[in-house]
């Protein structure tokens, strides 16, 4: 060829190439923005230490919901956690929290929710669960956690947790009402010696 081809077909191809490259760039940018937005939403709902839901995510999901009979809430609190942090350091304390979160995950069914709601406080929401199922699940989590241990510079460390169980009593009971009863049972577990599960009816050692 003596020179660059110059006709309507070549001009059309050049324009379409520019449009295609621009479109691919815009699509890639849009996908990156969407991916970043999803990641930010996930991070806003997740407790970064344990990977569980955080308090805000759980309460946003359930605070306006009227729970159905057969649902249950289990409130957990790690026993003497501040003393563990003070004696062994926060790195060991963080590992204790992760161990408990793993015990929760091992006992989740489809539709159940688990969240870290405070420093050493956790909530488990069980759907379609009888009082027996909710209590046995809480007891299983308590036992798994109590049997685990961490090797530290100061020796082997085990920790325990207390739990309070509350079952939804009637149609349309609010999340806050059931949570209050679970917390009351949890306080009874703490007052009764810790490392136990308490329901509105009985304690499971």
TIZA-641567 format. One record per residue (C-alpha): residue in three letters; x, y, z. Coordinates in steps of 0.25 Angstrom, whole numbers, plus 5000, padded with zeros to 4 digits. Layout:
AlaXYZ ...
//
This chain:
Unk500050005000 Unk500550144996 Unk499750205008 Unk498850185020 Unk497450135015 Unk496450255016 Unk495050215013 Unk493750215020 Unk493950065024 Unk495250095031 Unk494650215038 Unk493550135043 Unk494450025048 Unk495250135055 Unk494050195062 Unk493550065066 Unk494850025072 Unk494850155080 Unk493450125085 Unk493749985088 Unk494950015097 Unk494250125104 Unk493050035107 Unk493949925112 Unk494650025121 Unk493350085126 Unk492849945129 Unk494049905136 Unk494050025145 Unk492550005148 Unk492849855152 Unk493949905161 Unk493050005167 Unk491949905169 Unk492949805175 Unk493549915185 Unk492149955189 Unk491749805192 Unk493049795200 Unk492749915208 Unk491349865211 Unk491949735216 Unk492949805225 Unk491849895231 Unk491049765235 Unk492249675239 Unk493049675252 Unk494449675246 Unk495049595258 Unk494049475258 Unk493449485244 Unk492049475250 Unk490949585248 Unk491149705257 Unk490149765266 Unk489649865256 Unk489449765245 Unk488649665255 Unk487849775261 Unk487549835247 Unk487049705242 Unk486149675254 Unk485749795262 Unk484549825253 Unk484249675252 Unk483149605259 Unk483649475263 Unk482849345261 Unk482549245271 Unk483649135271 Unk484749235269 Unk485849245280 Unk486949345285 Unk488149295292 Unk488949405299 Unk490449365302 Unk491449435310 Unk492949385312 Unk493249365327 Unk494249455334 Unk494749505320 Unk495349635325 Unk496249555335 Unk496749475323 Unk497149605315 Unk497849655327 Unk498649535330 Unk498949475317 Unk498849605308 Unk497849645297 Unk498449555286 Unk498049435294 Unk496749495297 Unk496449515282 Unk496749365280 Unk495749325291 Unk494749405284 Unk495049345270 Unk494949205277 Unk493549235282 Unk493149285269 Unk493549155262 Unk492749075273 Unk491549165269 Unk491749135254 Unk491948985256 Unk490448985261 Unk489749075252 Unk488649025243 Unk488149085231 Unk487349215234 Unk487949225248 Unk488749355251 Unk489949375260 Unk490549505264 Unk491649575273 Unk490849685280 Unk491849735289 Unk493249715294 Unk493049575299 Unk491549565297 Unk490949475286 Unk489449445281 Unk488949325274 Unk487549335267 Unk486949195264 Unk485749185255 Unk484749075256 Unk485349025269 Unk484748955281 Unk485148995295 Unk485848855295 Unk486648885282 Unk487049025287 Unk487548985300 Unk488248865295 Unk488948945284 Unk489349045294 Unk489848935303 Unk490648875292 Unk491349015289 Unk491649035303 Unk492248895304 Unk493048905291 Unk493649035296 Unk493948985310 Unk494748865305 Unk495648955295 Unk496949015300 Unk498049105296 Unk499449085299 Unk500049225303 Unk501449265309 Unk500849255323 Unk500249115320 Unk499049045315 Unk497749135316 Unk496349095315 Unk495149185316 Unk493649165319 Unk492349235315 Unk490949245321 Unk489649255313 Unk488249295314 Unk487149235306 Unk485749295302 Unk484749235293 Unk483649325286 Unk482349305294 Unk481349365285 Unk481049415271 Unk481649545268 Unk482549555280 Unk483649665277 Unk485149635276 Unk485449725288 Unk484449655297 Unk485049515295 Unk486449575296 Unk486149635309 Unk485649495314 Unk486949435309 Unk487749535316 Unk487049505329 Unk487349355328 Unk488749395325 Unk488849475337 Unk488349355345 Unk489449265339 Unk490449365343 Unk489949375357 Unk489749225358 Unk491249195356 Unk491549225341 Unk491849115331 Unk490449075330 Unk489149095321 Unk487949145328 Unk486549155322 Unk485249205327 Unk485049075333 Unk486349005338 Unk487849015337 Unk488748915330 Unk490148895336 
//
